[in-house]
Amino acid sequence: MTDQGPLIPRNRAAHPVAYDIDYKTSVPRSPKWALLSYDSSITEETGPVYGHNVLGALDNNLILNWTKGAAPAVGERILMHGRVVDENNRPVPNTLVEIWQANAGGRYRHMKDTYFAPLDPNFGGCGRTITDDNGYYEFLTIRPGAYPWPNRANDWRPMHIHISVFGSAFGQRLITQMYFEGDPLIDLCPIAATIKSRSQLDRLVAPLDMAHSKPMDYLAYKFDIVLRGRRQTMFENKLEGM
């Protein structure tokens, strides 16, 4: 456990709205009362620490981890990579990053997913890794397919990857999604539309990164993740780090 000081209050304007009439399930599950804001406590300011020895060699390779390297998954190979930093642009090292996603046909390996697309016997759809000293992470995976969902008459989810980041404190915990540059379904998705600021929505869209693509192998997409930062402290009447 670590104690690095109080966390910066959340910017609620950067979060999607809790209630949106076009996103049907938000109607019954959204809060009915205004949210309350409190200062962070010692519980939120400290958090779990994960060691590299708890991860396997293929945990961040979703193309091979389901079969333990015996056979590759089917689909377009991609590299998803970036840095985890805080609001002060400081790297968040040694933190757990987990992802889960649909396969190339747009189907999850989940008992309640009844989409007609077939399951890939060589693809599990989950991976995890730990950021390095500079906050860097990467996953080798398959580009997920779009899929329909029962919201309105003909709604489809854009291609996306779910992401969970623990950070160095419980109060930094973040669950989000990464979309892909150029996907026309982003502008048609009721879930994406709960983010009313276009600039905020664009931050969830990973740009194509040809500099990190591998010829004749995979394309790369760069997705940096920003967690809550720590309030700066005063030292000899100057902000920390000045």
C-alpha positions in Angstrom: 0.0 0.0 0.0 1.2 3.5 -0.8 0.2 7.0 0.5 1.1 9.7 -2.0 -1.3 12.4 -0.9 -4.9 13.5 -1.8 -6.3 13.1 -5.3 -7.5 15.8 -7.5 -11.3 16.0 -7.6 -13.0 14.3 -10.5 -14.0 16.5 -13.5 -17.6 15.4 -13.9 -17.9 17.3 -17.1 -15.6 14.8 -18.7 -17.8 11.9 -17.9 -20.8 10.7 -20.0 -24.2 11.7 -18.7 -25.9 9.0 -16.5 -29.3 9.4 -18.1 -29.8 9.4 -21.9 -33.2 8.6 -23.4 -31.6 7.0 -26.5 -29.5 4.7 -24.4 -32.4 2.6 -23.1 -30.8 0.8 -20.1 -29.6 4.2 -18.7 -33.3 5.1 -18.0 -33.9 2.6 -15.2 -30.4 2.4 -13.8 -29.4 6.1 -13.7 -29.3 7.9 -10.3 -32.4 9.8 -9.4 -30.7 12.2 -7.0 -27.8 14.6 -7.5 -24.3 13.1 -6.9 -22.4 14.1 -3.8 -18.7 15.0 -3.8 -16.3 14.3 -0.9 -12.6 14.8 -0.4 -10.6 11.6 -1.1 -9.9 9.4 2.0 -6.9 7.3 2.9 -8.7 4.3 1.4 -9.0 5.9 -2.0 -5.5 7.4 -1.9 -3.8 4.1 -1.5 -4.2 1.0 -3.6 -3.1 -2.5 -4.6 0.4 -3.2 -6.0 0.8 -5.9 -8.7 4.1 -7.6 -9.4 5.2 -8.9 -12.8 5.6 -12.4 -11.5 1.8 -12.8 -11.3 1.5 -12.5 -15.1 2.2 -15.1 -17.7 4.3 -14.6 -20.8 1.3 -14.5 -23.2 -1.1 -12.6 -21.0 -0.9 -9.5 -23.2 -1.0 -11.5 -26.5 -4.7 -12.2 -27.1 -3.8 -13.9 -30.4 -2.2 -16.8 -28.6 -3.1 -16.7 -24.9 -6.4 -18.7 -25.2 -4.6 -21.7 -26.7 -1.4 -21.1 -24.7 0.4 -20.6 -28.0 -0.9 -23.7 -29.8 -2.9 -21.9 -32.5 -3.5 -18.3 -33.4 -6.8 -16.4 -33.4 -8.5 -15.5 -36.6 -8.8 -11.9 -37.8 -6.9 -8.8 -38.5 -3.8 -8.5 -36.2 -3.3 -5.2 -34.4 -1.0 -3.7 -31.8 -2.8 -1.6 -29.2 -0.3 0.4 -27.2 0.2 3.7 -25.3 1.1 5.2 -21.9 -0.8 5.5 -18.6 -0.2 8.9 -17.1 -1.9 11.1 -14.5 -3.4 14.5 -14.9 0.0 16.1 -14.3 1.5 14.0 -17.1 3.5 11.8 -14.7 3.8 8.2 -15.7 1.9 5.6 -13.7 4.3 2.6 -13.5 3.6 -0.9 -12.4 -0.2 -0.7 -12.7 -2.5 -3.4 -13.9 -4.1 -2.8 -17.3 -6.8 -5.4 -18.4 -8.7 -5.5 -21.7 -11.6 -7.6 -23.0 -13.3 -7.5 -26.4 -15.4 -9.3 -29.0 -13.7 -11.5 -31.6 -13.2 -10.6 -35.3 -16.9 -11.4 -36.0 -18.2 -9.2 -33.2 -19.0 -12.0 -30.7 -17.9 -12.3 -27.1 -17.0 -15.5 -25.4 -19.9 -15.2 -23.0 -22.9 -17.4 -22.4 -25.4 -14.5 -22.8 -24.0 -13.4 -26.2 -26.3 -14.9 -28.8 -25.2 -13.0 -31.9 -25.1 -15.2 -35.0 -21.4 -14.6 -35.6 -19.4 -17.8 -34.8 -17.0 -18.1 -31.8 -13.4 -18.4 -32.7 -12.1 -21.6 -30.9 -8.6 -19.9 -30.7 -9.7 -16.6 -29.1 -10.7 -15.9 -25.5 -11.0 -12.1 -25.8 -9.2 -11.2 -22.5 -5.7 -10.0 -21.7 -3.7 -8.1 -19.1 -0.4 -6.5 -18.6 1.5 -4.2 -16.2 2.9 -0.8 -17.2 6.7 -0.3 -17.2 8.6 2.4 -15.4 7.5 5.0 -18.0 3.8 3.9 -17.8 4.0 2.1 -21.2 1.8 -0.8 -22.1 0.9 -2.9 -25.2 -1.3 -5.7 -26.3 -1.2 -7.8 -29.5 -4.7 -8.7 -30.4 -7.4 -9.0 -33.1 -9.4 -6.1 -34.3 -12.9 -6.7 -32.9 -15.9 -6.7 -35.1 -19.0 -4.5 -34.8 -22.2 -6.1 -33.5 -25.9 -5.3 -33.1 -27.5 -4.8 -29.7 -31.1 -4.6 -28.6 -31.5 -0.9 -27.9 -33.5 0.7 -30.8 -34.6 -0.9 -34.0 -31.2 -1.2 -35.6 -28.3 -0.1 -33.3 -24.8 -1.4 -33.7 -21.8 -1.0 -31.4 -18.7 0.3 -33.1 -15.5 -1.7 -33.0 -14.2 -1.2 -29.5 -12.0 -2.7 -26.8 -12.9 -2.5 -23.1 -10.2 -1.3 -20.7 -9.7 -1.5 -16.9 -6.9 0.4 -15.2 -6.3 0.1 -11.5 -3.8 3.0 -11.1 -1.7 3.4 -7.9 -4.8 4.1 -5.8 -8.4 2.9 -5.6 -9.6 6.4 -6.4 -7.8 6.3 -9.7 -9.6 3.2 -10.9 -10.8 3.7 -14.5 -13.0 1.6 -16.8 -13.3 2.9 -20.3 -13.4 1.9 -24.0 -11.2 2.5 -27.0 -12.7 3.1 -30.4 -10.9 3.0 -33.8 -10.1 6.0 -36.0 -12.4 6.2 -39.1 -15.2 3.9 -37.8 -18.5 5.4 -39.1 -20.5 3.6 -36.4 -19.1 5.9 -33.7 -21.3 8.7 -34.7 -24.4 6.4 -34.8 -23.9 4.8 -31.4 -26.2 5.8 -28.5 -23.6 4.8 -25.9 -20.9 7.0 -27.5 -23.5 9.8 -27.8 -23.8 10.0 -24.0 -20.5 11.9 -24.2 -21.9 15.3 -25.2 -18.5 17.0 -25.9 -17.0 16.0 -29.2 -13.5 16.7 -27.9 -14.1 14.3 -25.0 -15.5 11.6 -27.3 -12.5 12.0 -29.7 -10.2 11.2 -26.8 -11.7 7.6 -26.8 -10.7 7.2 -30.5 -7.3 5.6 -31.1 -5.5 7.0 -34.1 -3.7 4.7 -36.6 0.0 4.6 -35.7 2.0 3.5 -38.8 5.3 4.3 -37.0 4.6 1.3 -34.7 3.0 -1.0 -37.3 4.9 -4.0 -38.4 5.1 -4.5 -42.2 3.3 -7.7 -43.4 2.1 -8.4 -39.9 0.0 -5.8 -38.0 -1.3 -2.2 -37.8 -0.8 -0.3 -34.6 -3.2 2.0 -32.7 -2.0 4.4 -30.0 -4.2 4.9 -27.0 -2.9 6.9 -24.0 -4.9 6.7 -20.8 -5.1 9.6 -18.2 -5.9 8.8 -14.6 -6.7 11.1 -11.7 -3.6 13.0 -10.5 -2.3 14.0 -7.1 -2.7 17.5 -5.6 0.7 19.2 -5.7 2.2 20.1 -2.4 4.1 23.2 -1.4 7.8 23.1 -0.7 9.5 26.3 0.4 6.5 28.2 -1.0 6.8 26.6 -4.4 4.8 23.9 -6.1 6.3 20.4 -6.0 8.6 19.9 -9.0 9.2 23.6 -9.7 
